[in-house]
Amino acid sequence: MARKRAGKAAEAKTKALLPEAFDWRRVVALVLTSRLIDEIEETRLVPQRKVLYQFSARGHDVTQVLLGMLLNHPRDGISTYYRSRPLMLTLGVSVADAFAASMGKAGAYSDGRDIGVVCNLPGKEGPTVLPMAGDVGSQFTPAAGWAQAIQYRRQVLGEAIYEGAIAVAHAGEGAVATNGFWSALTIATTLRLPLLFYIEDNGFGISVPAHLQTPGGNIAANLASFKHLRIWDGDGSRVDEAARLLLEAVTYVRSGQGPALLRLTVPRLSGHSGQDNQAYKPPELLEAERARDPLRSLKTLLVPRHLSEDEWRALEMQVQQDVEAALEAALRRPDPDPARVTRYVFAETRPDGSLEVQQAGGLAAEGVELPTGTDRPQPTSPRINMIEAIRRTLAHELRVNPRLLIFGEDVGKKGGVHTATLGLQEEFGEARVFDTSLSEEGIIGRAVGMALAGLMPVAEIQFRKYADPATEQLNNCGTIRWRTANRFAAPIVVRMPGGFAKVGDPWHSVSDEVRWVHAIGWQVAYPSNAEDAVGLLRAAMRSPNPTIFFEHRLLLDHPSARRPYPGDAYVLPFGKARIVRSGTALTVVTWGAMVHRCEEACQQSGVDAEIIDLRTLRPWDRETVLASVQKTNRCLIVHEDTLTAGFGAEIAAVLARDAFIFLDAPVERLAVPDIPIPYNLQLLNATVPRVDQIAETMRELVAF
């Protein structure tokens, strides 16, 4: 009798240790499934060269499954990393897709375009897993953007379905050393966002021990005094403790009290990847990690009090059967069609002209339609400068699109360092026009998360050179549609002033627009006047693709760039150049501030030049340029970027191939020498193409 009472007491204690929020039988099945996938890959598929890049989650799996079971809100957003497959399985990724992705087969979440463990999951009636990236730490700021979108859609748009939704940033301990982590931490704590940072700490960033990543090796301890951040810290190898802490942390963030960070220590029971033999770990450490295997703890807690040994074995057998069947199904899948590999860099249309809408991200995926526009200007005012044209366009789009938000450093009360947003915060409120912390990574990453959550972010980078810290996020944003085979897209607009003004310098006067033409998936607009700025900016804010909108500093208030406001319906198509001046002797191709210098040079030289303002560089209007060169038989390309590998080189290459037989002279380029923009005025004038220099080159080409 005493033994029976003791058994009942032990059973009651175990149940108390294991929260009822979890389906423990499903926990076991999912962990066993993840373990078996890892084992099959490591022992069969990698040696057979069917999986070429393998990341095991053994040791991380139990806590991830527990977390996944708590992420059950239809508007939860989870931003993860390459060791998150157990979490993905819990949230609904099929075993067949997991295998197929690792083997690069068709039909999985990237259609063979990305590493198999770089996952995504569009949420329809369940949580969304934001498209992963291979960069360490790049998942944090998009998670902050999703969290802010939850807040915005609940509080400003009044969408009750977002009540209780949260965002989760899931990462390893190495990632907390990155710019993205600290930027997201600042965003989440200053805005009190519903964001959980879940850090699983296995003690090693590949081979680098944790104490070299974080002082003291414990990020939770270091953040103890961080304001507005609730912190939990525990042992993920003890399943009862991990379950309790995960439940407490998720419940806290769902309650709307603000962000939280949970750090759980876990053993990494495999190498960093399939190529890592862990030779840097001494044998005693490897043995200690195996002893801390959370699967052992899980079984000890459940068997025999919650599950019998026979039930556990039955689950193992069922999992073995299901996983092997899924593997066979994945092996039967075809390889992706090479003919489709270039598809989905940009949004595509069907044969009937309708948009082939992505499953998640942007306005189109949620059925949002904006007013149609016209490419016919309807002047409604005297001539205004470009900065006023941009401001009016932003204001109108804020009125017609409640999902549009404008943000960046100093865009609020100050109205931007160039005054493009002056007065917008007063009119539309701080929820829609707001300042950010000084982190370009945070500005762009946040914009990506917002776009994935169905908003239209318009982010400002104060000067082109300042975009450099955000390069990772910009590159990842542009490739999202391609990397996910049109499952996701993140249409954002990045306003980016640059170029010389009254003076130059290496930090504020950089142009370097070719960098964004070269970046996959980005549209690039570069208007030369106020009217074009209106049409292109409005087109960008209604586009299904991300856009770099380049605002030349000289032109913001320059008389030559002033035009009447063309109306609130004015929209310019991308890829359509403007013929500034018709001519027969020479084609001049240019954009930005050089348009006006080329016009002056034409007058000064007396050459009957046809001047073409490209207006957009990606896409660019090849047809107009080729038609002009076929007529004039000569071409001069003038731009402000550096000469070597500037966009003029691409134009020249196309002309050399497609207009060779029409050319009566070499294609000539005038550009900045391969140096930064200098500050001294004489040096500046010796660097940027001058009117007299352009005029002389025009005369030389005509005389050739």
C-alpha positions as CSV (number, residue, x, y, z in Angstrom):
1,M,0.0,0.0,0.0
2,A,2.8,2.4,0.9
3,R,4.6,1.6,-2.4
4,K,1.3,2.3,-4.3
5,R,0.9,5.7,-2.5
6,A,4.5,6.6,-3.3
7,G,3.9,5.7,-6.9
8,K,0.8,7.9,-7.1
9,A,2.7,10.8,-5.4
10,A,5.5,10.5,-7.9
11,E,3.1,10.5,-10.7
12,A,1.3,13.6,-9.4
13,K,4.7,15.3,-9.0
14,T,5.7,14.5,-12.5
15,K,2.4,15.9,-13.8
16,A,2.9,19.0,-11.8
17,L,6.4,19.4,-13.4
18,L,5.0,18.9,-16.9
19,P,2.6,21.7,-17.9
20,E,-0.7,20.7,-19.4
21,A,-0.1,23.2,-22.2
22,F,1.9,20.5,-24.0
23,D,0.7,17.4,-25.8
24,W,3.5,15.2,-24.5
25,R,2.9,12.3,-26.8
26,R,3.2,14.7,-29.8
27,V,6.3,16.1,-28.2
28,V,7.9,12.7,-28.2
29,A,6.8,11.9,-31.7
30,L,8.2,15.2,-33.1
31,V,11.5,14.9,-31.3
32,L,12.0,11.3,-32.4
33,T,11.1,12.4,-35.9
34,S,13.7,15.2,-35.9
35,R,16.3,12.8,-34.5
36,L,15.6,10.3,-37.1
37,I,15.8,12.8,-40.0
38,D,19.2,14.0,-38.6
39,E,20.4,10.4,-38.3
40,I,19.3,9.4,-41.8
41,E,21.0,12.5,-43.3
42,E,24.2,12.0,-41.3
43,T,24.6,8.2,-41.9
44,R,23.0,7.7,-45.3
45,L,22.2,10.8,-47.4
46,V,25.4,12.8,-46.7
47,P,27.7,9.8,-47.4
48,Q,25.6,9.1,-50.6
49,R,26.1,12.7,-51.6
50,K,22.3,13.2,-51.8
51,V,22.5,15.9,-49.1
52,L,25.4,18.2,-49.7
53,Y,25.0,20.6,-46.8
54,Q,23.7,19.2,-43.5
55,F,22.9,20.8,-40.1
56,S,21.8,18.6,-37.2
57,A,19.6,19.9,-34.5
58,R,20.3,17.0,-32.0
59,G,20.3,18.5,-28.5
60,H,18.3,21.6,-29.6
61,D,15.3,19.6,-30.6
62,V,13.3,19.1,-27.4
63,T,13.1,22.8,-26.5
64,Q,12.3,23.8,-30.0
65,V,9.4,21.4,-30.1
66,L,8.1,22.8,-26.8
67,L,8.4,26.3,-28.2
68,G,6.6,25.4,-31.4
69,M,3.6,24.0,-29.5
70,L,3.1,27.4,-27.8
71,L,3.1,29.3,-31.0
72,N,-0.5,28.7,-32.0
73,H,-1.8,32.1,-32.7
74,P,-2.8,32.6,-36.4
75,R,-0.8,35.9,-36.5
76,D,2.3,34.8,-34.7
77,G,5.5,35.4,-36.7
78,I,8.7,33.4,-36.1
79,S,12.1,34.5,-37.4
80,T,14.5,31.5,-37.2
81,Y,17.9,30.2,-38.3
82,Y,19.5,27.2,-39.9
83,R,19.2,24.9,-36.8
84,S,15.5,25.5,-36.4
85,R,14.1,22.4,-38.2
86,P,12.5,20.8,-35.1
87,L,10.6,24.0,-34.6
88,M,9.6,24.0,-38.3
89,L,8.3,20.4,-38.1
90,T,6.2,21.4,-35.0
91,L,4.7,24.3,-36.9
92,G,3.7,22.2,-39.9
93,V,6.5,21.6,-42.3
94,S,6.1,18.0,-43.6
95,V,8.8,15.4,-43.2
96,A,8.8,14.9,-46.9
97,D,9.4,18.6,-47.5
98,A,12.2,18.6,-45.0
99,F,14.0,15.7,-46.7
100,A,13.3,17.1,-50.2
101,A,14.6,20.5,-49.2
102,S,17.9,19.0,-47.9
103,M,18.3,17.1,-51.1
104,G,17.5,20.2,-53.3
105,K,14.4,18.5,-54.8
106,A,11.5,20.3,-56.4
107,G,8.4,21.4,-54.6
108,A,9.9,22.1,-51.1
109,Y,10.0,25.6,-49.5
110,S,12.7,26.9,-51.8
111,D,12.2,24.6,-54.8
112,G,15.9,23.7,-54.6
113,R,17.2,27.3,-54.6
114,D,18.5,27.4,-51.0
115,I,20.1,25.3,-48.4
116,G,17.7,22.7,-47.1
117,V,17.5,23.9,-43.5
118,V,16.9,27.6,-44.6
119,C,13.1,27.3,-44.3
120,N,10.0,29.4,-44.6
121,L,6.3,28.8,-43.9
122,P,3.5,31.1,-45.2
123,G,0.9,31.3,-42.5
124,K,-2.7,31.2,-43.6
125,E,-4.6,30.1,-40.5
126,G,-1.5,29.4,-38.5
127,P,1.8,31.1,-37.6
128,T,4.1,32.4,-40.3
129,V,7.8,31.5,-40.3
130,L,9.6,34.4,-42.0
131,P,11.9,33.4,-44.8
132,M,15.2,32.5,-43.2
133,A,18.6,33.7,-44.3
134,G,22.0,32.1,-44.1
135,D,23.5,35.1,-42.4
136,V,24.0,34.8,-38.7
137,G,21.9,37.4,-36.8
138,S,19.9,38.6,-39.7
139,Q,16.7,37.2,-38.3
140,F,16.4,39.6,-35.4
141,T,15.4,42.9,-37.0
142,P,12.7,41.4,-39.3
143,A,11.2,39.8,-36.2
144,A,11.1,43.3,-34.6
145,G,9.3,44.5,-37.8
146,W,6.7,41.8,-37.5
147,A,6.2,42.6,-33.8
148,Q,5.7,46.3,-34.6
149,A,3.3,45.3,-37.4
150,I,1.3,43.3,-34.9
151,Q,1.1,46.4,-32.7
152,Y,0.2,48.6,-35.6
153,R,-2.5,46.4,-37.1
154,R,-4.1,45.9,-33.6
155,Q,-3.9,49.4,-32.3
156,V,-4.1,51.6,-35.5
157,L,-6.0,49.5,-38.0
158,G,-8.2,48.0,-35.3
159,E,-7.8,44.3,-36.4
160,A,-8.9,42.3,-33.4
161,I,-7.4,39.1,-34.8
162,Y,-3.9,40.5,-33.8
163,E,-4.8,40.6,-30.1
164,G,-2.4,38.3,-28.3
165,A,-0.2,37.6,-31.3
166,I,3.6,37.7,-30.8
167,A,6.8,37.6,-32.8
168,V,9.7,35.3,-31.9
169,A,13.4,35.7,-32.8
170,H,15.0,32.3,-32.5
171,A,18.8,32.1,-32.6
172,G,21.9,30.6,-31.1
173,E,24.2,32.3,-28.6
174,G,26.7,33.3,-31.3
175,A,24.2,35.5,-32.9
176,V,23.8,37.8,-29.9
177,A,27.2,39.3,-30.9
178,T,25.8,40.7,-34.1
179,N,24.5,44.1,-35.1
180,G,21.1,42.7,-35.8
181,F,20.6,41.4,-32.2
182,W,21.4,44.7,-30.6
183,S,19.4,46.7,-33.0
184,A,16.3,44.5,-32.6
185,L,16.8,44.7,-28.8
186,T,16.8,48.5,-28.9
187,I,13.7,48.5,-31.1
188,A,11.8,46.0,-29.0
189,T,12.5,47.6,-25.7
190,T,12.0,51.2,-26.7
191,L,8.6,50.4,-28.3
192,R,7.6,47.7,-25.8
193,L,7.0,45.3,-28.7
194,P,5.5,41.8,-28.3
195,L,8.7,40.1,-29.2
196,L,10.4,37.1,-27.6
197,F,14.1,36.6,-28.1
198,Y,14.6,32.8,-27.7
199,I,18.4,32.1,-27.4
200,E,19.5,28.4,-27.3
201,D,23.0,28.4,-26.0
202,N,25.1,25.4,-26.9
203,G,28.3,27.0,-25.8
204,F,30.0,27.2,-29.2
205,G,29.8,29.4,-32.3
206,I,31.1,26.6,-34.6
207,S,34.3,26.2,-32.7
208,V,34.5,29.5,-30.9
209,P,33.6,29.2,-27.2
210,A,30.8,31.3,-25.8
211,H,33.0,33.4,-23.6
212,L,34.7,34.9,-26.7
213,Q,31.2,35.7,-28.1
214,T,29.7,37.3,-25.0
215,P,31.5,38.6,-21.9
216,G,31.0,35.9,-19.3
217,G,29.4,33.7,-21.8
218,N,25.8,34.4,-20.7
219,I,23.8,37.0,-22.6
220,A,20.9,36.8,-20.1
221,A,23.1,37.8,-17.2
222,N,24.6,40.7,-19.2
223,L,21.1,42.1,-20.0
224,A,19.8,41.9,-16.4
225,S,19.5,45.7,-16.2
226,F,18.1,46.3,-19.7
227,K,15.0,48.4,-19.3
228,H,11.6,47.0,-20.4
229,L,13.1,43.5,-21.0
230,R,11.9,40.5,-18.9
231,I,14.6,37.8,-18.8
232,W,14.5,34.1,-18.1
233,D,17.6,31.8,-17.9
234,G,17.6,28.1,-17.5
235,D,18.8,24.6,-18.4
236,G,17.3,23.3,-21.6
237,S,18.5,19.8,-20.8
238,R,16.0,19.6,-18.0
239,V,12.8,19.3,-19.9
240,D,10.5,20.2,-16.9
241,E,12.4,23.4,-16.3
242,A,12.5,24.3,-20.0
243,A,8.8,23.7,-20.4
244,R,8.0,25.9,-17.5
245,L,10.2,28.7,-18.6
246,L,9.0,28.6,-22.2
247,L,5.4,28.7,-21.0
248,E,6.1,31.6,-18.7
249,A,8.0,33.6,-21.3
250,V,5.4,33.1,-24.1
251,T,2.6,33.9,-21.8
252,Y,4.3,37.1,-20.6
253,V,4.8,38.4,-24.1
254,R,1.3,37.5,-25.2
255,S,0.0,39.5,-22.2
256,G,1.2,42.7,-23.9
257,Q,3.7,43.6,-21.1
258,G,6.6,44.0,-23.5
259,P,9.5,42.0,-24.9
260,A,11.3,39.2,-23.2
261,L,14.5,37.1,-23.6
262,L,14.7,33.5,-22.7
263,R,18.1,31.8,-22.7
264,L,18.2,28.0,-22.4
265,T,21.5,26.0,-22.4
266,V,21.4,23.0,-24.6
267,P,24.1,20.5,-25.8
268,R,25.1,20.5,-29.5
269,L,25.3,16.7,-30.0
270,S,26.6,17.0,-33.5
271,G,29.1,19.2,-35.3
272,H,28.1,22.7,-36.4
273,S,27.4,21.1,-39.8
274,G,28.0,17.8,-41.5
275,Q,31.6,18.7,-42.3
276,D,32.5,19.5,-38.7
277,N,34.0,16.7,-36.7
278,Q,34.2,18.7,-33.4
279,A,37.9,17.9,-33.0
280,Y,38.2,21.1,-31.0
281,K,36.2,19.6,-28.2
282,P,38.0,17.3,-25.7
283,P,36.6,13.8,-25.2
284,E,35.4,14.6,-21.6
285,L,33.3,17.5,-22.9
286,L,31.7,15.4,-25.6
287,E,30.8,12.8,-23.0
288,A,29.4,15.5,-20.7
289,E,27.2,16.8,-23.6
290,R,25.9,13.4,-24.4
291,A,25.0,13.0,-20.7
292,R,22.9,16.2,-20.9
293,D,20.9,15.0,-23.9
294,P,17.4,16.4,-23.3
295,L,15.8,13.4,-24.9
296,R,17.0,11.4,-22.0
297,S,15.4,13.8,-19.6
298,L,12.2,13.7,-21.6
299,K,12.0,9.9,-21.4
300,T,12.9,9.9,-17.7
301,L,10.0,12.3,-17.0
302,L,7.5,10.5,-19.1
303,V,8.3,6.8,-18.7
304,P,6.7,5.0,-17.0
305,R,4.5,7.6,-15.3
306,H,3.1,9.3,-18.4
307,L,3.8,6.8,-21.1
308,S,4.6,3.1,-20.7
309,E,7.8,1.7,-22.1
310,D,5.7,-0.2,-24.7
311,E,4.0,3.1,-25.7
312,W,7.4,4.8,-26.1
313,R,8.6,1.9,-28.3
314,A,5.4,2.0,-30.3
315,L,6.0,5.7,-31.0
316,E,9.5,5.0,-32.1
317,M,8.2,2.3,-34.5
318,Q,5.5,4.5,-35.9
319,V,8.0,7.4,-36.4
320,Q,10.4,5.0,-38.1
321,Q,7.7,3.9,-40.5
322,D,6.4,7.4,-41.2
323,V,9.9,8.9,-41.7
324,E,11.0,6.2,-44.0
325,A,7.8,6.6,-46.1
326,A,8.4,10.4,-46.3
327,L,12.0,9.8,-47.3
328,E,10.9,7.5,-50.1
329,A,8.4,10.1,-51.3
330,A,11.0,12.8,-51.2
331,L,13.5,10.6,-53.2
332,R,10.8,10.2,-55.9
333,R,10.5,13.9,-56.4
334,P,12.1,15.3,-59.5
335,D,15.0,17.8,-59.5
336,P,13.9,21.4,-60.0
337,D,13.4,22.5,-63.6
338,P,16.5,24.4,-64.8
339,A,14.4,26.4,-67.2
340,R,12.6,28.0,-64.2
341,V,15.7,29.0,-62.2
342,T,15.6,32.6,-63.4
343,R,12.0,33.1,-62.5
344,Y,10.7,35.2,-59.5
345,V,13.5,37.7,-59.3
346,F,10.6,40.2,-59.6
347,A,6.9,39.8,-59.5
348,E,5.5,38.1,-62.6
349,T,2.3,38.2,-64.5
350,R,0.3,35.4,-65.9
351,P,-0.6,35.1,-69.7
352,D,-3.8,36.9,-69.0
353,G,-1.9,39.9,-67.5
354,S,-2.9,39.2,-63.9
355,L,-0.3,39.3,-61.2
356,E,1.1,36.0,-60.0
357,V,0.7,36.9,-56.3
358,Q,3.0,35.5,-53.7
359,Q,1.5,33.5,-50.8
360,A,2.6,35.9,-48.1
361,G,4.1,39.4,-47.8
362,G,3.1,42.7,-49.2
363,L,-0.3,44.2,-49.9
364,A,-1.3,42.0,-52.9
365,A,-1.1,38.8,-50.9
366,E,-3.9,40.2,-48.6
367,G,-6.0,41.4,-51.5
368,V,-5.3,45.1,-50.9
369,E,-6.0,47.2,-54.0
370,L,-4.8,50.8,-54.4
371,P,-6.2,53.5,-56.8
372,T,-5.2,53.2,-60.4
373,G,-3.1,56.0,-61.8
374,T,-2.3,57.7,-65.0
375,D,1.0,58.5,-66.7
376,R,-0.4,61.8,-68.0
377,P,0.5,64.7,-65.8
378,Q,-2.2,67.0,-64.6
379,P,-0.4,70.1,-63.3
380,T,-2.1,71.5,-60.2
381,S,0.4,74.1,-59.0
382,P,3.2,76.4,-60.0
383,R,6.7,74.9,-60.3
384,I,7.8,73.3,-57.0
385,N,11.1,71.8,-56.0
386,M,11.8,68.1,-55.8
387,I,11.7,68.0,-52.0
388,E,8.2,69.5,-52.0
389,A,7.1,67.1,-54.7
390,I,8.3,64.1,-52.6
391,R,6.6,65.4,-49.5
392,R,3.3,65.9,-51.3
393,T,3.5,62.4,-52.8
394,L,4.2,60.8,-49.4
395,A,1.3,62.7,-47.8
396,H,-1.2,61.6,-50.5
397,E,-0.1,57.9,-50.3
398,L,-0.5,58.1,-46.5
399,R,-4.1,59.3,-47.0
400,V,-5.1,56.6,-49.5
401,N,-3.2,53.6,-48.0
402,P,-3.6,53.1,-44.2
403,R,-1.0,50.4,-44.3
404,L,1.8,52.8,-45.4
405,L,4.3,53.8,-42.8
406,I,7.3,56.2,-43.1
407,F,10.3,56.0,-40.8
408,G,14.0,56.6,-40.4
409,E,16.4,58.7,-38.4
410,D,15.0,62.3,-37.8
411,V,11.9,61.9,-40.1
412,G,9.5,62.8,-37.3
413,K,9.4,66.3,-35.7
414,K,12.5,67.4,-37.6
415,G,10.9,66.3,-40.9
416,G,14.1,64.7,-42.1
417,V,17.5,66.1,-42.6
418,H,16.4,67.2,-46.1
419,T,12.9,68.2,-44.9
420,A,11.1,65.6,-47.1
421,T,8.8,64.5,-44.3
422,L,8.3,67.9,-42.7
423,G,4.8,68.1,-41.1
424,L,3.8,64.5,-41.9
425,Q,4.1,63.3,-38.3
426,E,1.9,66.2,-37.2
427,E,-0.8,65.3,-39.8
428,F,-0.7,61.5,-39.6
429,G,0.6,60.7,-36.1
430,E,3.6,59.0,-34.6
431,A,2.3,55.5,-35.3
432,R,2.7,56.2,-39.1
433,V,5.6,58.6,-39.3
434,F,8.2,58.0,-36.8
435,D,11.9,58.2,-35.8
436,T,14.1,55.2,-35.4
437,S,17.3,54.5,-33.5
438,L,20.6,55.1,-35.3
439,S,20.8,51.7,-37.0
440,E,20.4,51.2,-40.7
441,E,20.3,47.5,-40.1
442,G,17.4,48.1,-37.8
443,I,15.6,50.4,-40.2
444,I,15.8,48.0,-43.2
445,G,15.4,44.8,-41.3
446,R,12.3,46.3,-39.5
447,A,10.9,47.3,-42.9
448,V,11.3,43.8,-44.2
449,G,9.4,42.3,-41.2
450,M,6.6,44.9,-41.7
451,A,6.3,44.1,-45.4
452,L,6.1,40.4,-44.7
453,A,3.3,41.2,-42.2
454,G,1.3,43.0,-44.9
455,L,2.3,46.6,-44.5
456,M,3.9,49.1,-46.9
457,P,7.1,50.4,-45.3
458,V,8.8,53.5,-46.7
459,A,12.2,53.7,-45.0
460,E,14.6,56.6,-45.2
461,I,18.4,56.2,-45.2
462,Q,19.8,59.7,-44.7
463,F,22.6,59.4,-47.2
464,R,23.6,56.7,-49.6
465,K,26.8,55.9,-47.8
466,Y,24.9,55.3,-44.6
467,A,23.2,52.3,-46.2
468,D,26.4,50.2,-46.0
469,P,25.6,48.8,-42.5
470,A,22.2,47.6,-43.9
471,T,23.7,45.8,-46.9
472,E,22.9,42.4,-45.5
473,Q,19.2,43.2,-45.0
474,L,19.0,44.9,-48.3
475,N,20.5,42.0,-50.2
476,N,18.2,39.5,-48.3
477,C,15.1,41.6,-49.0
478,G,15.8,41.6,-52.7
479,T,16.2,37.9,-53.0
480,I,13.2,36.8,-50.8
481,R,10.9,36.2,-53.7
482,W,13.5,34.2,-55.7
483,R,14.7,32.3,-52.6
484,T,11.2,31.1,-51.7
485,A,10.1,30.5,-55.3
486,N,7.3,33.1,-55.0
487,R,6.0,32.0,-51.6
488,F,7.1,35.3,-50.0
489,A,7.9,38.8,-51.1
490,A,8.8,41.9,-49.1
491,P,7.9,45.0,-51.1
492,I,9.5,48.1,-49.4
493,V,10.6,51.5,-50.6
494,V,14.0,52.8,-49.4
495,R,14.5,56.5,-50.0
496,M,18.2,57.2,-50.3
497,P,19.6,60.7,-50.9
498,G,23.1,61.0,-52.2
499,G,25.3,62.6,-54.8
500,F,27.2,65.9,-54.5
501,A,25.4,69.2,-53.5
502,K,27.0,72.6,-52.7
503,V,30.1,70.6,-51.8
504,G,31.1,67.0,-51.8
505,D,32.7,64.6,-49.4
506,P,33.4,60.8,-49.1
507,W,30.5,60.3,-46.7
508,H,27.4,62.3,-47.8
509,S,28.1,62.6,-51.6
510,V,28.4,59.1,-52.7
511,S,26.2,58.0,-55.6
512,D,27.2,54.3,-56.2
513,E,23.8,53.5,-57.6
514,V,25.1,50.5,-59.6
515,R,25.5,48.6,-56.4
516,W,21.7,48.4,-56.1
517,V,21.3,47.6,-59.8
518,H,23.6,44.7,-59.2
519,A,21.7,43.6,-56.1
520,I,19.2,40.9,-57.1
521,G,15.5,41.8,-57.0
522,W,15.6,45.6,-56.5
523,Q,14.0,48.2,-58.7
524,V,16.1,51.3,-58.9
525,A,14.6,54.8,-59.6
526,Y,16.8,57.9,-60.1
527,P,14.6,60.9,-61.0
528,S,16.1,64.1,-62.4
529,N,13.2,66.4,-61.7
530,A,10.1,67.0,-59.5
531,E,7.5,65.6,-61.9
532,D,9.4,62.3,-62.4
533,A,10.0,62.1,-58.7
534,V,6.3,62.1,-58.0
535,G,5.5,59.5,-60.7
536,L,8.3,57.1,-59.8
537,L,7.8,57.4,-56.0
538,R,4.1,56.7,-56.3
539,A,4.8,53.7,-58.6
540,A,7.3,52.4,-56.0
541,M,4.9,52.7,-53.1
542,R,2.3,50.7,-55.1
543,S,4.7,48.1,-56.6
544,P,4.9,44.4,-55.7
545,N,8.7,44.7,-55.8
546,P,11.2,46.4,-53.4
547,T,12.5,49.7,-54.7
548,I,15.6,51.9,-54.1
549,F,14.4,55.5,-54.7
550,F,17.5,57.6,-55.2
551,E,17.1,61.3,-54.4
552,H,20.0,63.4,-55.7
553,R,20.9,66.0,-53.1
554,L,21.8,68.8,-55.6
555,L,18.4,68.4,-57.3
556,L,16.2,68.6,-54.1
557,D,16.0,72.4,-54.4
558,H,17.8,73.1,-57.7
559,P,15.9,75.4,-60.1
560,S,16.5,73.1,-63.0
561,A,14.7,70.2,-61.3
562,R,11.6,72.2,-60.5
563,R,8.3,71.3,-62.2
564,P,4.6,71.8,-61.5
565,Y,3.1,69.1,-59.3
566,P,1.6,66.6,-61.8
567,G,-1.4,65.5,-59.6
568,D,-2.2,62.9,-57.1
569,A,-3.0,60.3,-59.8
570,Y,0.3,60.6,-61.6
571,V,2.2,57.3,-61.8
572,L,5.2,56.6,-64.1
573,P,6.0,53.1,-65.2
574,F,9.4,51.8,-64.4
575,G,11.7,51.1,-67.4
576,K,10.4,54.0,-69.5
577,A,13.0,56.6,-70.3
578,R,12.3,60.2,-71.2
579,I,13.7,61.9,-74.3
580,V,14.7,65.2,-72.9
581,R,15.8,66.5,-76.3
582,S,15.5,65.0,-79.8
583,G,18.5,65.1,-82.1
584,T,20.2,63.3,-84.9
585,A,24.0,63.7,-84.4
586,L,24.6,62.0,-81.1
587,T,22.8,60.0,-78.4
588,V,23.5,61.0,-74.8
589,V,22.4,58.6,-72.1
590,T,22.3,59.9,-68.6
591,W,20.3,60.2,-65.3
592,G,20.1,62.2,-62.1
593,A,22.0,65.5,-61.8
594,M,23.9,64.8,-65.0
595,V,20.7,65.3,-67.1
596,H,20.8,69.0,-66.6
597,R,24.6,69.3,-67.2
598,C,24.1,67.4,-70.4
599,E,21.4,69.8,-71.5
600,E,23.7,72.8,-70.8
601,A,26.6,71.0,-72.6
602,C,24.4,70.4,-75.7
603,Q,23.7,74.2,-75.9
604,Q,27.3,75.0,-75.3
605,S,28.7,72.6,-77.9
606,G,26.1,73.3,-80.7
607,V,25.8,69.5,-81.2
608,D,22.3,68.3,-82.3
609,A,22.3,65.7,-79.5
610,E,19.4,63.4,-78.5
611,I,19.5,63.4,-74.7
612,I,17.9,60.4,-72.9
613,D,17.1,60.5,-69.2
614,L,16.8,56.8,-68.1
615,R,14.8,57.7,-65.0
616,T,15.1,54.1,-63.8
617,L,18.1,51.9,-63.9
618,R,16.5,48.6,-63.1
619,P,14.7,48.1,-65.3
620,W,16.2,50.3,-67.9
621,D,14.8,51.3,-71.2
622,R,17.1,49.4,-73.7
623,E,14.6,49.9,-76.5
624,T,14.6,53.7,-76.4
625,V,18.4,53.8,-76.2
626,L,19.0,51.3,-79.0
627,A,16.5,53.1,-81.3
628,S,18.2,56.4,-80.7
629,V,21.7,55.0,-81.4
630,Q,20.4,53.4,-84.6
631,K,19.4,56.9,-85.7
632,T,22.4,58.9,-84.5
633,N,25.1,56.2,-84.8
634,R,27.0,57.6,-81.8
635,C,26.6,57.4,-78.1
636,L,27.9,59.2,-75.0
637,I,27.1,57.9,-71.5
638,V,27.4,60.4,-68.6
639,H,26.9,59.5,-65.0
640,E,28.1,60.4,-61.5
641,D,29.1,56.9,-60.3
642,T,32.7,55.8,-60.7
643,L,33.8,54.8,-64.2
644,T,34.9,51.2,-63.6
645,A,31.9,48.9,-63.5
646,G,29.5,51.9,-63.3
647,F,26.1,51.4,-64.9
648,G,27.4,53.1,-68.0
649,A,29.6,50.0,-68.6
650,E,26.4,47.8,-68.8
651,I,24.9,50.2,-71.3
652,A,28.1,50.2,-73.4
653,A,28.2,46.4,-73.4
654,V,24.6,46.2,-74.6
655,L,25.3,48.7,-77.4
656,A,28.5,46.9,-78.4
657,R,26.4,43.7,-78.9
658,D,23.1,45.0,-80.1
659,A,24.0,48.2,-82.0
660,F,27.5,47.4,-83.2
661,I,26.7,47.6,-86.9
662,F,25.1,51.1,-86.4
663,L,28.0,52.7,-84.6
664,D,30.3,55.2,-86.4
665,A,32.3,56.0,-83.4
666,P,33.4,54.2,-80.1
667,V,30.8,54.4,-77.3
668,E,32.2,56.9,-74.9
669,R,31.7,57.3,-71.1
670,L,32.2,60.2,-68.8
671,A,32.1,59.5,-65.1
672,V,33.8,60.0,-61.8
673,P,37.3,58.6,-61.6
674,D,37.7,55.6,-59.3
675,I,38.0,57.7,-56.2
676,P,35.6,58.9,-53.4
677,I,34.0,62.3,-53.9
678,P,36.3,65.0,-52.5
679,Y,35.3,68.0,-50.3
680,N,37.3,70.9,-51.7
681,L,35.4,72.6,-54.5
682,Q,38.2,72.6,-57.0
683,L,38.8,68.9,-56.4
684,L,35.0,68.3,-56.7
685,N,34.9,70.1,-60.0
686,A,37.9,68.1,-61.2
687,T,36.0,64.9,-60.3
688,V,32.4,65.1,-61.3
689,P,31.8,65.5,-65.1
690,R,31.6,69.2,-65.9
691,V,29.5,71.0,-68.5
692,D,32.5,72.1,-70.5
693,Q,34.0,68.6,-70.3
694,I,30.8,67.0,-71.6
695,A,30.5,69.6,-74.3
696,E,34.0,68.9,-75.6
697,T,33.4,65.2,-75.6
698,M,30.2,65.7,-77.6
699,R,32.2,67.7,-80.2
700,E,34.9,65.0,-80.4
701,L,32.4,62.2,-80.9
702,V,30.6,64.0,-83.7
703,A,33.9,64.8,-85.4
704,F,35.2,61.2,-85.1
